[in-house]
Amino acid sequence: MPHLTTTDTPLAATGAERLGFGIPGYAHPLLAPVEWAGLTRPGTPLHWVVLNVADGPGDRPDPHCLEAAGRLRNAGVRVLGHLDMSHGARIFADLVCDAHHFLEWYQVDGFLLDRCPTERADLAMVRRTTATLEAVVDGGHLVLGHGSHPHPGYAEAADQLVTFSGPWTDYRWSQVAEWTADYPPDRFVHFVHGVPRTHLEEATRIARWQGAGTIFFTDRCGSGSGKGQTGPFETLPGYWDEIVSQIGPGVSE
């Protein structure tokens, strides 16, 4: 079974107390109106929702996305803009320009830096990027979307790290890096697709055992596109109400 490679820090208890959802980025509000509307329902333990207009903020303000983001922020939900780092290949100036557009057009509360590098050699570049974005959004919430365990130095470069993003077939046998035991669960995020309803409780236990404080599980399967937080994460899982009730106070019908 998945496990921490060190057991000195009892993360399971704190993980259970803090577990909540991070929404990787639903499809456009016109294509997924039910999904966006459901995020403001009472009793949903949301940590944040990612807004991805068109692989970023798009070329101009989108009124439908502005309305969706406004509803979330009025409900007290943190909204993050989606920035694609292209594994370190993205031009710094373009990334910052997109960040400014997200802030000016949608008043975001921070950013998810998708496809973030993981190697030590890229750490200085990522630190420069996050320091700049913290200034852009005045200390907003930053999430590094690695998708796997990066070099430990990245833990100090942002508020949260996505240390797993992938299919259930990999997640159920995954192991967590030993260095993560030095940090609280609210530092780590897991995105898992293809989780069968019958294994939902097992997936939640794995997240808690591995010390993840923010999750998104879905029964949808990968599209094979391999680009950003797309495909299985664009729609609600078939068991959304069930998982909300499992880790939160429940959903109002």
N, C-alpha and C positions, 0 to 999 in steps of 0.2 A: 504493500500500500504506500501511497505518497507519505512522506514524512520529512520533518526537519532533520538535518544531519547533525544537529546538536539539540539537546533537550534542556539546556540550562535556563531558558526563559519560558515561562508558562504562558504562551501566546493564546492558547485556545480560549481561555476565559475572556480576555479582553477582546479577542476577535468576535466572539458571540455577542458581546455588548455593543460593538460598533458596526457590525455588518450592515451594509446598505448598498444601494445600486448606483452605478455609474452607467449612463446610457451612451454607448459609443458613437451614436449619430444615426438617427432615423432618416429614412428617405424624405424627400421634400414634403412639406405639409400638405400640398395638393395631392400627393400620391399616397400619403400615410396619415390622413386626418384623424383616424381613430387612435393611432399611436400617440400623436401629439396631444390630443385632447385628454387622453387617459393619464398623462403625466401629472396633471394638476388634481387628480382625485385624492381625497383625504386618506390618510393612513399609508401612503406609499413612502418608504424610507429612502428618499432620493438624496444622494450626495451631490450629484451634478448631472447635467445633460449637455452633450456636445452638439453644436450647431454646425452642420457642414452644408453650405449652400450649393457650391459647385466645385468640389475639391478645394475648398477654401471659401472666401467671402463672396466670390463672384465678381462681375465687372461693375455692378451697380446695386444699390439697395433693393432687396426683394421684399415687397410689401407683405407677402404671405409669411415669410420667415421672420420679418420684423414683428408681425402680430403674434406668431407662435412664441418667439423669444420673450416678448413683452408679457404674455400671459404667465409664463413660467417665472419670470422675475417678480411679477406682482404677487405670485403665490409663494415667494420666498425661496425659489429653487435657483441654484447657481447655474449659469449658462456659460459654457466654454466654447470658444471658437476653434475650429479644426484647422491646424497648420500642418502641412506635409513636409517633413524634413528630407524625404527621399534618401534615407540612410546616410545623410551628411552631404549629399550632392546639391542640395537646394542653395541658391544664391542668397546670402545673408540679407542683402538689401530687399530682395523680393519677399522674403519671409517677414521682415519687419513692416513692409508696406501692407501686406495682407493683414497683419496684426492691427495696424492703425485703422484699416477699413472695417474690420470686425468691431473695433471699439467705437468708431464714429457712427457706423450704420446700425449696429445691433446692441450697443452698450453691454458687451460681454463682460463677465467677471473673471476671465482668465482664458487659458488655452490648453488644448491637447496637442502636443507635438508628436504627430503620428510618424511611424517609420523612423524613430529616433535611433541613432547609432548606439552600439553597445560596447565598443572597444575603448580601451584606455587612451589610445592615440587620438580619439575624437573628443575626449572629455573637455579639453580646454575650449574647443569650438562650441560645444553645447553649453558650457558654463557662460561663455560670452553671450550666447543667444538668450539664455534664461535671464541673465542679469538685465539685458536690454528689454525683454518683455515685461519683467517686473516693473521697470520704469514706465513702460508704455501704459500698463494697466494699473499702475500705482499699487504694487504689492498684491496683485490678483493671484488666483489659484492656478498653478502650473502642473501639468501631468505629462510625463515623458512616456510616449507610447512605444516602448522597446518591443514588447511582445515576448521577450525572454529575459533571463537574468543578465543584466549588464555588469560591467566592472563596478565594484563596490563604491567607487568615488562618485558615481552618478546619484547615489542616495542623498547627497547634500546639495545637488544641483536643482532640485525642484521639490514641490510638495508631495507628489506621488509618482510612483513608477508602475507602469503596466509590465509585470514580470511574467505574465502568461497571456497569450492570445492565440487560440487555436482550437482544434477539435477535442471532443470528449475522449476519443480513443487514445489521445496522447495525455490528456489531463489526468485521467484516472490512475495512471502509472507514473506520473511526474514526481520529481523530487525538487525541493526548494534549496537554494544556495544557503550555505551555512551562515554567511555574513548577515542575512536578513534577520536573524534572531536578535541582532543588536538594535532593532528598530521596532516601533509599535505597529500594530496592524493597519492603522490609518495611513501608513506610507505606501501600501501595496494594493494593486488592482489586478483582478483576473477577469478576462473575457473568454468565455467558452461556448462554442457552438456545437450542435449535434448532441445535446444532452437529452437522453430519453426521459420521459416523465417518471419512469420507474426507477431512475437513478438520481433523481433530483436531490433527495436527502443525502445521498452519498456525496454528490458534488459539493453540497453546502458544507458537509463535514470536512472535506478535503480543503476547502477554502479556509475554514477556521483552523484546522491543524497546521496549515502552511502559513498562517499569520496574515491573510489578506483581509483588509477591512472594507474594500469596495469590490463588487462583483457585477457581472452581467452574464446570466446563463440563458441559453435559448435552445429549443429543439430544432430550429432551422439549421440547414446544412450549408457548408461553404459553396460559393459560386465558382471558385477556381479562378477568379479574376486577379487575386493577389495584390490588389491596389487599395491601400487604405482600409478604413473601417467600413466596408461595404458588404453586400451580399447578405449573409445570415443575420447581421445586426441591424438591418434596415427596418425590420418589422417586429411586432410583439411576438414573444414566444407563445405557443398555444396554451401554456400553463401559467400565464402571467399572474392572474389572481391568486393561484395556489402558492406560487413562490413568494409573492408579497405577503400573504398571510403567514407563511412559514417563518419569515425572518423579521416581519414588521407587525404593527398592531392590526393589520387587516385592511381590506378594501371596502369602502362604502358602496353598497349596491344601489 
